[in-house]
Amino acid sequence: FEPDRRIAWQTRPPGVFARLFGGRIWRYELEPRDGGTLVRESWDIREEKPSPAMVRRADKHTAKNMEQTLARIEQVVAG
């Protein structure tokens, strides 16, 4: 977490399952721009278990959902 710059979190299930599943990191990065802020959403699957390759299959679906999330953020901020 960097105030006014970045927030990130890693998803893992509770308990013993944390060693077997999850691990991707989600991130929002904020960059001041004239008249507003550029918001980028990213995810890092290098620590994903059981396999990053399994998550890569969902790339198109994830990209679409990320675009929708950023559009909702813009709607909320713009009023």
N, C-alpha and C positions, 0 to 999 in steps of 0.2 A: 504494500500500500504506500503510495506517495500522494499526499494531499494535493488535490486539484490537478493531478497528473495521471495517476494510474491506480486501478484497483484490480486485484487478481485473487482467484481462489482455486483450490484443487478439490475435485470431487472424489470422495471415497465413501463406501458404505461403512457403517459402524462395525466394531468388533473384529473378529477373525477374518471376515470377508474383505477387509481393507487390504489384506496381503494378496488377495486373489483377483479383485476386481477394481475398476476405477483408476483414477490417477491423472486424468486429463486436467489441464490448467486452463481456465477461462480468464480472459483479460479484457478490460476496457481501458483504452489509453485516450487521454484528453489533450488536445493541442490548441492553445489559444490562436484564434484567427481574427482578422478584422471583422467586426460585427458579430462575432460568435465564437463557437468552439467546434473543432473537428473531433468527432468521436470515432474511434476504431475499435472493433471487437475482434478478438483473435482467440484461438485455442491451440494448445500445445499437447500433442498426444504421445510424446516420446516416452512418458512414464506410464502410459495406459496398460492395464493388465486385463485380460490375459495377453492381448496382442494389439499393437498399434494398427496392424494390417486389417484387423476386424473393424476398427473404427473408420479407417480410410474409405471403406465401402459406402459410408454414409456421408461422404464429403458434400455431394450436391444437395442433399437434404439439409445438412447443417448450414451450408452457405445460404440457402434460401431462408431458413429460420433466423439466421443472424441478420440478414437484410431486413426482415420483418421486424425484428427487435429494434434495430437502429431507426427504422421508420416510426415505430411507436414512441421511442425516446424523443425524436424530433417533434412529433405531434404534441407530446406532453410539455416539452420546453417551449415550443412556439405558441402554445395556448390555443 
